[in-house]
Amino acid sequence: MPSPTRPSRSSHVVLRIAAVLAAVSLAATGCASGASVALTASANDAAPSPTAQAPTPDPIDWTECGPGLDCATVEVPLEYSDPDGEQTPLSVVRHRATDPDNRIGSLFINPGGPGVPASDMVRSIDPTGKTGPFSPDVVARFDVVGMDPRGVGESDAVRCLTDEQRAEQAAEDRDPTIPGGKPFRRLVQDARTFTKGCATHQDRVFLASLSTDNVARDLDQVRAAIGEEQITFYGASYGTVVGPMYATLFPERVRQMVVDAPVDTDLWQNDPLQLLDDVARSNEETLDLWFETCRAEGVEACPFGDGDPEAAFDALIADLEREPLQVPPIEGLTPGGTLDGAMALEGVRAAAGVRTLWPQLTAGLLAAQQGNGAFLHFMVVNLTVAPFGGPFATTLQEPHTAVRCADWPSLRNLGEHRAAAREIDARGERLGSRAAYSALNCAFWPAANKDRFTDELTGAGAPPILVVGGKVDNVSPYHWAQAMTERLEGAVLLTRTGVGHTSYRTSGPCIDDAVDAALIDGVLPAEGTVCEAVPAGTTRVPAGR
């Protein structure tokens, strides 16, 4: 989404690195190895008709690009209001069904962000399905298709900052006690620099075209190029905006659909500052749950803080602000750098939202107390994009911002940003500084999206959609899942207990079996079904300490 949302990265990526992180954090603690002025139009502007005639694309020309993988480029209209005008290329990657005789069709996927390349997710597929983002049955029965949305990944990724500017931004000294990390005038200067760079490096018409409704139309062009009458769709985080948009524009083209860790699409379309406030609260609630679990499990399992983890945490952040740690480069993990209190908070935010990383978070905090910040620095470098964006920018941050500013209503009023930041700051949250002013780039966005799509995303006419929501999700609060279920006609809500952003392939067989049944057979679980997350969150330091 929002992740709102990357971007946090996809959960399967997090799980893939968890084992590496365990080794790093254990070594760090002496343990042995254990078992965005936005010129977007107002909500009253008319959107293009969903039934507008789009051109028929040429049949897709696949080229083998790896074991079981095919790659292609599909040209689509830059503006669907001018379908025969300028075209823009989209990168598409397909993982072929491992049981072609029983192939159902194409499963289109979007892993979120916005800004996370779908092609990366497809390339991470384990052909056996034993690991990776999809089950053995799904990998067997579907060609899994990842289209990098326009402006993302290999589809002409948006670029706003130079490498030097990125490095300077990442190295800035930020104050976690100030909303946004630095004085407002400097935040405004940063936003102007960022958006000027976007306008310098990108065509403004292209920037204005990066909206989710165009992504959905692009998906339908790829569908037609492949030759499918209908698609099956799985979307996670921001992908849960893409899916309902497609189901609303092209309901007859949907075979089945699952949306995992959903965004409240009403907030996304109409009230992004409230949406970001919701995410800030969820981040804080997840960290608070880590503290609560640490205390409940006791010092034998969670020695950080000796029974008072909040006090120890606050002291550690203050110490790091006074005297930052120097983190040496670790090949394959982190380029090294300085870990101060602001950066440590960012690393903790990322780790606290992934229950499988809680033991490593415990060990990483202990390590930081002892002068080793490798774990927390790794988390910042690798897992901190969505939902807020800066201050720790990565190459995903620019497309992330561009899509949000194309989708969202006008955010030109700086007073609204200041009021939202004051509200967050008044709550006294540990992670609030990052959330404050996180949409400021959209206040100076240089590309007007004059036909911003504002219709309610109901999916009317599509088959019933499975909505998967987590009770504790640091990016997509549970009430968003409830709101999406009410908004989508005929949708069914599947609830996951425990901590984590997204549930499929990270929470155990109850969720996985239900999602597979929906995707493969079109069978949805009974209303009110709740799945217990496996494994449950624990702060226990990895064995061997």
C-alpha positions in Angstrom: 0.0 0.0 0.0 -0.5 2.0 1.0 2.0 -0.6 1.2 0.1 2.3 1.6 2.0 0.9 1.7 5.7 -1.0 0.7 6.8 0.2 0.1 7.0 -2.3 2.5 8.4 -5.3 0.6 6.3 -8.3 0.1 6.1 -10.8 2.9 7.7 -13.6 1.0 10.8 -11.4 0.6 10.8 -10.8 4.3 10.6 -14.5 5.1 13.4 -15.3 2.7 15.8 -13.0 4.5 14.7 -14.0 8.0 17.2 -16.8 8.2 20.0 -14.5 7.2 19.0 -11.9 9.7 18.9 -14.5 12.4 22.5 -15.4 11.8 23.5 -11.7 11.7 21.7 -10.8 15.0 23.0 -13.9 16.8 26.5 -13.0 15.7 26.0 -9.4 16.8 25.0 -10.5 20.3 27.5 -13.2 20.8 25.0 -16.0 20.2 25.7 -19.3 18.6 23.6 -20.5 15.7 20.3 -21.7 16.9 17.6 -24.3 15.7 3.6 14.5 -2.8 1.6 22.0 -5.4 -0.4 18.6 -6.3 -2.3 19.7 -9.4 -4.6 16.7 -9.4 -8.2 17.4 -10.2 -11.0 17.5 -7.6 -13.2 14.6 -6.8 -15.9 16.2 -9.0 -13.9 15.8 -12.2 -15.2 13.3 -14.6 -13.3 10.1 -15.1 -13.0 8.4 -18.5 -15.8 6.0 -19.2 -15.0 2.4 -18.1 -16.5 1.3 -21.4 -14.3 3.6 -23.6 -13.0 1.6 -26.5 -9.4 0.6 -26.1 -7.3 -0.7 -29.0 -6.8 -4.4 -29.5 -3.2 -5.1 -28.7 -0.9 -7.3 -30.8 -0.6 -10.9 -29.6 2.1 -11.1 -27.0 5.6 -12.2 -28.1 7.1 -14.2 -25.3 10.8 -14.8 -25.0 12.2 -17.4 -22.6 14.1 -15.6 -19.8 14.8 -18.2 -17.2 13.7 -21.7 -16.0 9.9 -21.7 -16.5 9.9 -18.0 -17.2 8.9 -16.0 -20.2 9.4 -12.2 -20.7 7.7 -9.7 -23.1 6.9 -6.1 -23.6 3.4 -4.9 -24.3 2.7 -1.4 -25.7 -0.3 0.3 -24.3 -1.8 3.8 -24.8 -0.2 6.5 -22.7 -3.6 8.1 -22.5 -6.7 6.0 -23.0 -8.6 9.1 -24.0 -6.3 9.0 -27.1 -5.9 5.2 -27.6 -4.2 5.6 -31.0 -1.8 8.2 -29.7 1.6 7.8 -27.9 2.2 4.4 -26.5 4.2 3.3 -23.4 5.9 0.0 -22.9 5.1 -2.4 -20.1 7.3 -5.2 -18.9 5.6 -8.5 -18.3 7.0 -11.7 -16.9 5.2 -15.1 -16.8 5.9 -18.2 -14.8 4.5 -21.1 -16.8 2.1 -23.5 -15.1 4.1 -26.5 -13.9 1.1 -28.8 -14.8 0.1 -27.5 -18.2 -2.3 -30.3 -18.9 -4.4 -29.1 -15.9 -3.8 -25.4 -16.5 -6.7 -23.1 -15.5 -5.5 -19.9 -17.0 -3.5 -16.8 -16.0 -3.1 -15.5 -12.5 -2.3 -11.8 -12.6 -0.6 -10.5 -9.5 0.3 -7.2 -7.9 2.5 -7.3 -4.7 1.8 -3.7 -3.6 3.8 -0.6 -2.8 2.8 1.2 -5.0 6.2 0.8 -6.6 7.0 -2.8 -6.0 7.7 -4.6 -9.3 5.4 -7.5 -10.0 8.1 -9.1 -12.1 10.3 -9.5 -9.0 7.6 -11.5 -7.3 7.1 -13.8 -10.4 10.9 -14.4 -10.6 10.9 -15.4 -6.9 8.5 -18.3 -7.5 9.7 -21.7 -6.4 8.7 -24.1 -9.2 7.9 -26.7 -6.6 5.7 -24.3 -4.7 7.3 -25.5 -1.4 8.5 -22.0 -0.7 7.9 -18.7 -2.3 4.8 -16.5 -2.8 2.4 -19.2 -4.1 1.5 -22.7 -3.2 2.3 -25.9 -5.2 -1.2 -26.2 -6.5 -1.4 -22.5 -7.7 2.0 -22.8 -9.4 0.9 -26.0 -11.0 -2.5 -24.7 -12.3 -1.8 -21.2 -13.3 0.6 -19.2 -15.5 1.5 -16.6 -12.9 1.7 -13.2 -14.7 3.4 -10.1 -13.3 3.1 -6.8 -15.1 5.3 -4.0 -13.8 2.8 -1.1 -13.7 3.7 1.9 -15.8 6.4 3.9 -14.0 7.5 0.9 -11.9 10.3 -1.5 -12.2 11.1 -2.4 -15.8 8.2 -0.4 -17.1 10.1 2.9 -17.2 10.5 3.3 -13.5 10.0 6.9 -12.3 13.2 8.7 -11.4 13.3 12.0 -9.5 16.6 12.0 -7.5 20.1 11.5 -8.6 22.2 8.8 -6.8 24.0 11.6 -5.0 20.8 13.2 -3.8 19.5 9.8 -2.6 22.8 9.3 -0.7 22.6 12.8 0.8 19.0 12.3 1.9 19.7 8.9 3.5 22.7 10.4 5.4 20.8 13.4 6.8 20.7 13.9 10.5 17.0 13.7 11.5 15.5 14.5 14.8 12.8 11.9 15.9 11.3 14.4 18.3 10.3 16.8 15.4 7.4 15.9 13.1 8.9 14.9 9.8 12.3 14.7 11.4 13.4 18.3 10.6 12.0 21.9 10.6 8.9 22.4 8.3 10.7 24.9 6.0 13.4 22.3 5.3 10.7 19.6 4.6 9.1 22.0 2.1 12.5 22.6 0.5 13.0 18.9 0.2 9.6 18.4 -1.3 10.3 21.1 -3.9 13.6 19.5 -4.8 12.0 16.1 -5.1 9.1 17.2 -7.3 11.3 19.4 -9.5 13.5 16.4 -10.1 10.4 14.4 -11.1 9.4 17.0 -13.6 13.0 17.3 -14.9 13.6 13.5 -15.4 10.1 12.5 -16.5 7.5 13.7 -19.0 4.7 15.4 -17.1 2.0 13.6 -19.2 3.6 10.3 -18.3 3.6 11.3 -14.6 -0.1 12.2 -14.8 -0.9 8.8 -16.4 0.4 6.7 -13.5 -3.0 6.4 -11.8 -4.4 3.1 -10.7 -7.3 3.2 -13.2 -4.7 3.3 -16.0 -2.9 0.4 -14.3 -6.2 -1.6 -14.4 -6.7 -0.7 -18.1 -3.1 -1.8 -18.8 -3.8 -5.1 -17.1 -6.8 -5.6 -19.5 -4.6 -4.8 -22.4 -2.1 -7.4 -21.3 -4.9 -9.9 -20.8 -6.1 -9.3 -24.4 -2.5 -9.6 -25.7 -2.1 -13.0 -23.9 -5.5 -14.1 -25.4 -7.3 -14.8 -22.1 -11.1 -14.1 -21.9 -10.8 -13.7 -18.1 -8.1 -13.4 -15.5 -7.7 -14.6 -12.0 -6.1 -12.0 -9.7 -4.2 -11.9 -6.4 -3.3 -8.5 -5.0 -1.6 -7.6 -1.7 -1.5 -4.2 0.1 -1.7 -1.5 -2.7 -2.5 -4.4 -5.0 -5.8 -4.4 -3.2 -6.6 -1.1 -4.9 -5.6 -2.4 -8.3 -7.8 -5.5 -8.0 -11.1 -3.8 -7.0 -10.3 -1.1 -9.7 -10.1 -3.8 -12.3 -13.2 -5.6 -11.0 -15.1 -2.3 -11.1 -13.9 -1.3 -14.7 -14.0 -4.8 -16.1 -16.2 -7.1 -14.0 -16.9 -9.5 -16.8 -13.2 -10.1 -17.2 -12.8 -11.4 -13.7 -12.8 -15.1 -13.1 -11.8 -15.0 -9.4 -10.0 -12.5 -7.2 -8.3 -12.5 -3.8 -7.2 -9.3 -2.0 -4.8 -9.6 0.9 -4.1 -6.9 3.5 -6.6 -4.5 1.9 -6.5 -0.8 1.7 -9.6 1.3 2.5 -10.2 2.4 -1.1 -12.6 5.2 0.0 -9.8 6.7 2.1 -7.3 6.1 -0.7 -9.5 8.0 -3.2 -10.8 10.7 -1.0 -8.9 11.2 2.3 -5.3 10.2 2.0 -4.2 12.2 5.1 -6.6 10.2 7.2 -5.4 7.0 5.5 -1.8 7.8 6.5 -3.0 8.6 10.0 -4.6 5.2 10.2 -1.3 3.6 9.2 0.6 5.6 11.8 -1.7 4.3 14.5 -1.2 0.7 13.2 2.5 1.0 13.2 2.4 2.2 16.8 0.0 -0.5 17.9 2.2 -3.2 16.5 5.3 -1.8 18.3 3.2 -1.6 21.5 2.2 -5.3 21.0 5.9 -6.2 20.8 6.5 -4.4 24.1 3.5 -6.2 25.7 4.6 -9.6 24.4 8.2 -9.0 25.6 7.0 -8.2 29.1 4.6 -11.2 29.1 7.2 -13.7 28.0 9.6 -12.6 30.7 13.3 -11.8 30.8 14.3 -15.3 30.0 12.7 -15.1 26.6 13.0 -11.4 26.2 15.9 -10.0 28.2 15.8 -6.6 26.5 14.9 -4.0 29.2 15.0 -6.5 32.0 11.2 -6.5 32.3 10.7 -2.9 31.2 11.3 -2.9 27.5 9.7 0.5 26.9 12.1 2.3 29.2 15.0 0.5 27.7 13.9 1.3 24.2 13.4 5.0 24.9 16.9 5.1 26.5 18.5 3.3 23.6 16.9 5.7 21.0 18.1 8.7 23.1 21.6 7.2 23.4 21.8 6.6 19.7 20.7 10.2 19.0 23.5 11.5 21.3 26.1 9.1 20.0 25.2 7.2 16.8 26.8 3.9 16.0 29.0 3.3 13.0 27.9 0.2 11.1 30.6 -1.4 9.0 29.7 -2.8 5.6 28.5 -6.4 5.6 28.6 -8.0 2.1 25.1 -8.9 0.9 23.4 -7.3 3.9 24.2 -3.6 4.3 26.5 -1.1 2.8 27.2 0.2 6.3 26.8 3.7 7.6 25.6 5.5 10.7 22.8 4.4 12.9 21.2 7.2 15.0 18.0 7.2 16.9 15.8 8.3 13.9 17.2 5.5 11.8 16.9 2.9 14.6 13.2 3.8 15.0 12.8 3.2 11.2 14.4 -0.2 11.5 12.3 -1.1 14.5 9.1 -0.1 12.7 9.9 -2.4 9.9 10.8 -5.4 12.1 8.0 -5.0 14.5 5.5 -5.4 11.6 6.8 -8.9 10.8 6.1 -11.4 13.5 8.7 -13.9 12.2 11.3 -11.2 12.8 10.4 -10.5 16.4 13.1 -12.8 17.8 15.7 -11.0 15.6 14.3 -7.7 16.7 14.9 -8.6 20.3 18.4 -9.7 19.6 19.0 -6.7 17.4 18.0 -4.3 20.2 20.3 -6.1 22.6 23.1 -5.8 20.0 22.5 -2.1 19.6 22.8 -1.7 23.3 26.2 -3.4 23.1 27.3 -1.1 20.2 26.4 -3.2 17.2 23.7 -1.7 14.9 24.0 -4.1 12.0 20.5 -5.6 12.3 18.6 -2.4 12.6 20.7 -0.8 9.8 19.9 -3.8 7.6 16.2 -3.3 8.2 16.3 0.3 7.2 18.3 -0.4 4.0 16.1 -3.3 2.9 12.6 -3.1 4.3 11.6 0.5 4.7 9.7 2.0 1.7 5.9 2.0 2.1 3.6 3.3 3.4 5.1 6.7 4.3 8.1 7.2 2.0 11.2 9.1 3.2 13.3 10.0 5.0 15.2 6.8 4.0 14.6 6.9 0.3 15.2 4.0 -2.0 14.8 3.4 -5.7 11.2 2.4 -5.0 10.3 5.7 -3.3 10.0 7.7 -6.5 7.4 5.5 -8.2 5.7 5.0 -4.9 5.2 8.8 -4.6 4.2 9.3 -8.3 1.4 6.8 -8.1 0.0 8.2 -4.9 0.1 11.8 -6.2 -1.7 10.7 -9.4 -4.4 8.9 -7.5 -5.0 11.2 -4.6 -7.2 14.4 -4.5 -5.5 17.8 -4.3 -3.2 18.1 -1.3 -1.9 21.7 -2.1 -3.1 23.2 1.2 0.0 23.1 3.4 -2.2 24.0 6.4 -3.8 20.6 6.0 -0.5 18.8 6.2 0.5 20.8 9.3 -2.8 20.0 11.0 -2.4 16.3 10.3 1.2 16.4 11.5 0.2 18.2 14.7 -2.5 15.5 15.4 0.0 12.7 15.0 2.6 14.5 17.1 0.0 15.2 19.9 -0.4 11.5 20.5 3.2 11.2 21.6 3.9 8.1 19.5 7.4 6.7 19.2 7.0 6.3 15.4 4.9 9.4 14.7 7.8 11.5 13.4 8.1 9.4 10.3 4.4 9.5 9.5 4.1 13.3 9.8 4.3 15.1 6.5 4.7 11.9 4.6 2.4 13.2 1.8 4.1 16.6 1.5 5.6 15.8 -2.0 2.0 15.7 -3.3 1.6 19.3 -2.3 4.0 20.3 -5.0 3.3 17.6 -7.6 4.0 19.0 -11.1 1.7 16.7 -13.1 -2.1 17.3 -13.1 -4.2 14.2 -13.4 -7.3 15.9 -14.8 -9.4 12.8 -15.1 -8.7 11.2 -11.7 -11.0 8.2 -11.2 -13.4 8.9 -8.3 -16.2 6.3 -8.7 -16.7 3.9 -5.7 -14.8 0.7 -6.2 -17.6 -1.9 -5.7 -16.7 -4.6 -8.2 -20.3 -4.8 -9.1 -20.9 -7.6 -11.6 -17.7 -9.5 -10.8 -17.7 -12.8 -8.9 -17.6 -12.6 -5.1 -14.1 -11.5 -4.0 -12.2 -13.0 -1.0 -10.9 -10.3 1.3 -8.1 -11.4 3.7 -7.5 -9.2 6.7 -5.2 -9.5 9.6 -6.3 -8.6 13.1 -2.9 -6.9 13.8 -1.3 -5.4 10.6 1.2 -2.6 10.8 0.2 -1.2 7.4 -3.4 -2.2 6.7 -5.5 -2.0 9.9 -8.3 -4.6 10.3 -11.1 -2.1 9.9 -9.9 -1.4 6.4 -10.6 -5.1 5.6 -14.0 -4.8 7.1 -14.7 -1.6 5.1 -13.6 -3.3 1.8 -15.8 -6.3 2.5 -18.8 -4.0 2.9 -18.0 -2.0 -0.2 -17.3 -4.9 -2.6 -20.6 -6.5 -3.7 -20.8 -10.1 -2.4 -17.3 -10.1 -0.9 -16.4 -12.5 2.0 -14.0 -11.6 4.8 -11.4 -14.1 6.0 -9.8 -13.0 9.2 -6.2 -13.9 10.4 -5.2 -13.5 14.0 -1.7 -12.5 15.0 0.8 -10.0 13.6 1.8 -9.4 10.0 1.2 -7.4 6.8 -0.4 -9.9 4.3 -1.4 -13.4 5.3 -1.1 -15.7 2.3 1.9 -18.0 2.5 3.0 -16.5 5.8 0.3 -17.6 8.3 -0.2 -21.3 8.0 -2.4 -23.8 6.1 -5.8 -22.3 7.2 -5.2 -19.1 5.2 -3.3 -20.9 2.4 -6.0 -23.5 1.9 -8.8 -20.9 1.8 -6.9 -18.7 -0.7 -6.1 -21.6 -2.9 -9.7 -22.8 -2.9 -10.9 -19.3 -3.9 -8.3 -19.0 -6.7 -8.5 -22.5 -8.1 -12.1 -23.6 -7.5 -13.9 -20.3 -6.8 -15.0 -21.6 -3.4 -15.0 -19.0 -0.6 -14.9 -19.7 3.1 -18.0 -19.3 5.3 -18.8 -15.8 6.6 -16.9 -15.1 9.8 -14.1 -17.6 9.3 -11.1 -16.9 11.5 -7.7 -18.5 11.0 -5.1 -18.6 13.8 -1.7 -17.4 12.5 1.1 -20.0 12.6 3.6 -19.2 13.9 2.3 -16.8 16.5 4.4 -13.7 17.3 7.1 -14.2 19.9 9.9 -12.0 21.1 12.0 -14.9 22.3 15.7 -14.5 21.5 16.9 -17.2 19.1 18.3 -20.3 20.8 21.9 -20.3 21.7 22.2 -16.9 23.4 
